[in-house]
Amino acid sequence: MDIGVVFPQTEVGGDPVAVRAFGQAASDLGYTHLAAYDHVLGADLSVHGDIGGPYTIDDPFREPLCMFSYLAGFTKLAFATSILIGPQRQTALLAKQAAEVDLLSGGRFRLGLGVGWNKMEYDALGVPFEQRGAILEEQVAVLRALWTHKRVDIDSRFHKIEAAGLAPLPRQRPIPIWIGAHQPVALRRAGRVADGWFPQFRPGGGLEAALEIIREGATEAGRDMSTFGFEGRVEYGTGDLDKVAKHVGRWRDAGASHLSLITMHANLQGVNGHIGALEAMAQVLG
C-alpha cells in the first residue's frame, strides 16, 4: 500500500513558501505521493447564504496541476488530484494540462475527478450544474482518447473535436483516472469508467457496501476489477499515533492500494507544525 500525504492547503495554502517546504519534507520522509483538493472559487456567504459545503471565500486553494508541476521539479513524489472537479473545465485543456504534469513528473500522476457540490462555482465558470454527471462520464472517454491517439475525431453530446490531438502525448497512455464518489449513481459510474476510487467511507463504515456497488457497475460494463485501486484517508487528529497506526492497518486489511495521511483539522501551527506531524507519523509507520 502506497502511503502519501494531503497538502494542507486550507491551512497553509496562502503561503507560497509552504508549498515547497511541505512537498520537500514529504519527499524526504519517504512518502510516495502528494494529493490535493480543488476549488476554483469560494463563495461570500454574506451574499450567497449557506451553499451547503465546508469552504468559503476565506479558504485558500492552490491550483493543483500548477502546484504539482512546480513540485515535480525537485521532489520524487507522485501526485494525485483527490479530486479535481472535471466538468467545470474544458476537456481538451484539462487533457493538455494533465499531460504536462505527467511528463514533468515522469509518469507519476493520477487524475482524480469528481462532480463537486458548489453550484455557484459552476455558474461562474459557465457550466450547467445539473448536467455535471453526464459531462464527467463523457469527459473520461475524451481524455483517454486525447492521451492515447495522435489524432482524435469526436462528435458527442458535450464534445466536438475534429482531426486534432495533443503534442507531446503524456508518458502514461492513458493517465490513470480515479473518481471520487459516494452516492450510488456515482459509485456505479466509477465502476463503469474509472481506474480507481477515492472513498468517503471507512472500513466497517460503509466501505464494503460501496465497493460492491462499484463492482456492480464494472460488471454491467464488462470491466475487469483486478487492477482497480482505492485510496483511504487517515487523519493525524489529536496526534494519537497508536490510533493513526491502527487506522492505517484497517485500510491495509481492507485492500486499499493507496493511503493519504491528513494533517489538517489538528490545530497545527504553520507549515512547520504540519511537517512535524508528517515526521511523527513516518516514524510510527516506518
Secondary structure, 3 states (H helix, E strand, C coil): CEEEEECCHHHHCCCHHHHHHHHHHHHHCCCCEEEECCCCCCCCHHHHCCCCCCCCCCCCCCCHHHHHHHHHCCCCCEEEECCEEHHHCCHHHHHHHHHHHHHHCCCCEEEEEECCCCHHHHHHHCCCHHHHHHHHHHHHHHHHHHHHCCCEEEECCCCEEEEECCCCCCCCCCCCEEEECCCHHHHHHHHHHCCEEECCCECCEEHHHHHHHHHHHHHHCCCCCCCCEEEEEEECCCCCHHHHHHHHHHHHHCCCCEEEEECCCCCCCHHHHHHHHHHHHHHHHC
